[in-house]
Amino acid sequence: MRKVRWASVWTVVGACVVALAMLWVVLRGRVWAWIPFFLAAGVAVREIRYLQRSRRPADAGFDERRRGGPDA
């Protein structure tokens, strides 16, 4: 069983809350809220991808080797 990275999980939750709040503000007619919406959504997507990559085994059986590894 792998250790849960709670800091990353809370970052995803917080970014989703901010993104939803900014989407609500955009729907209320404030055009400036698109900027923090996209920033928060980007942070959430980045952290989700980080969590997915960290759960993958070192050699996942793909055709290509991992970049930056010891035998790169």
C-alpha positions as CSV (number, residue, x, y, z in Angstrom):
1,M,0.0,0.0,0.0
2,R,1.4,3.4,-1.0
3,K,1.6,6.5,1.1
4,V,-1.0,9.2,0.3
5,R,0.5,12.6,-0.5
6,W,-2.0,14.7,1.5
7,A,-0.4,18.0,0.6
8,S,-1.1,17.3,-3.1
9,V,-4.6,16.0,-2.4
10,W,-5.4,19.2,-0.5
11,T,-3.8,21.3,-3.3
12,V,-6.2,19.6,-5.8
13,V,-9.2,20.2,-3.5
14,G,-8.3,23.8,-2.9
15,A,-7.6,24.5,-6.6
16,C,-11.0,23.0,-7.5
17,V,-12.8,25.1,-4.9
18,V,-11.1,28.2,-6.3
19,A,-11.8,27.2,-9.9
20,L,-15.5,26.6,-9.1
21,A,-15.8,29.9,-7.2
22,M,-14.2,31.8,-10.1
23,L,-16.5,30.0,-12.6
24,W,-19.4,31.2,-10.6
25,V,-18.0,34.8,-10.7
26,V,-17.6,34.5,-14.5
27,L,-21.2,33.4,-14.8
28,R,-22.2,36.4,-12.9
29,G,-20.6,38.6,-15.5
30,R,-17.1,39.4,-14.3
31,V,-14.7,38.8,-17.2
32,W,-11.6,39.3,-15.1
33,A,-12.4,36.0,-13.2
34,W,-11.3,33.9,-16.2
35,I,-7.6,34.5,-15.3
36,P,-7.8,33.0,-11.7
37,F,-10.2,30.3,-13.0
38,F,-7.6,29.0,-15.6
39,L,-4.7,29.3,-13.1
40,A,-6.6,27.3,-10.5
41,A,-7.7,24.7,-13.1
42,G,-4.2,24.4,-14.3
43,V,-2.8,23.8,-10.8
44,A,-5.4,21.1,-10.2
45,V,-4.7,19.3,-13.4
46,R,-0.9,19.5,-12.8
47,E,-1.3,18.1,-9.3
48,I,-3.6,15.3,-10.5
49,R,-1.1,14.3,-13.1
50,Y,1.7,14.4,-10.5
51,L,-0.3,12.1,-8.2
52,Q,-0.9,9.7,-11.1
53,R,2.7,9.6,-12.0
54,S,3.9,9.1,-8.4
55,R,1.6,6.0,-8.1
56,R,3.0,4.4,-11.3
57,P,5.8,1.8,-10.7
58,A,9.3,2.7,-11.7
59,D,9.2,0.3,-14.6
60,A,5.5,0.3,-15.8
61,G,6.2,-2.0,-18.8
62,F,5.9,0.7,-21.4
63,D,7.9,0.4,-24.6
64,E,10.2,3.4,-23.8
65,R,12.3,3.8,-20.7
66,R,11.6,6.7,-18.4
67,R,13.4,9.9,-19.2
68,G,16.0,11.1,-16.7
69,G,16.4,7.7,-15.2
70,P,19.7,6.1,-14.2
71,D,20.1,4.4,-17.6
72,A,19.0,7.3,-19.7
